[in-house]
């Protein structure tokens, strides 16, 4: 097991050693999270954003809605209605 020592600054900051940053795949300005496990160990993990974690963080464009599920459903229904009209004309 390798050990890495780092000093905590007066502001509570610590430098993550380069080997650890490479192992985590993090770069300057990336975020990390500290996880306290059930057995009282602390784990350092990179923050990985998912669609769910950022949902709602960007407002809809003017004239558009944030309800994409409804928009998809409506667009599908409209496309099916057009297709049915073409089939009925044949």
For each residue, the residues with C-beta under 8 A, 3 or more apart:
1:
2: 19
3:
4: 17 19 20
5:
6: 14 15 16 17
7: 14 15
8: 12 13 14
9: 12 13 14
10:
11:
12: 8 9
13: 8 9
14: 6 7 8 9
15: 6 7
16: 6 20 21 24 26 32 44
17: 4 6 20 21
18: 21 22
19: 2 4 22 23
20: 4 16 17 23 24 44
21: 16 17 18 24 26 27
22: 18 19 25
23: 19 20
24: 16 20 21 32 44 45 46
25: 22 46
26: 16 21 30 32 46
27: 21 30
28:
29:
30: 26 27 46 47
31: 46 47
32: 16 24 26 44 45 46 47
33: 44 45 46 47
34: 42 43 44
35: 42 43 44 45
36: 40 41 42
37: 40 41 42 43
38:
39:
40: 36 37
41: 36 37
42: 34 35 36 37
43: 34 35 37
44: 16 20 24 32 33 34 35
45: 24 32 33 35
46: 24 25 26 30 31 32 33
47: 30 31 32 33
48:
49: 53 54
50: 53 54
51: 54 55
52: 55
53: 49 50
54: 49 50 51 57 58
55: 51 52
56: 66
57: 54
58: 54
59: 66
60: 64 65 66
61: 64
62:
63:
64: 60 61
65: 60 68 70 71
66: 56 59 60
67: 70 71
68: 65 71 72
69: 72 73
70: 65 67 73 74
71: 65 67 68 74 75
72: 68 69 75 76
73: 69 70 76 77
74: 70 71 77 78
75: 71 72 78 79
76: 72 73 79 80
77: 73 74 80 81
78: 74 75 81 82
79: 75 76 82 83
80: 76 77 83 84
81: 77 78 84 85
82: 78 79 85 86
83: 79 80 86 87
84: 80 81 87 88
85: 81 82 88 89
86: 82 83 89 90
87: 83 84 90
88: 84 85
89: 85 86
90: 86 87
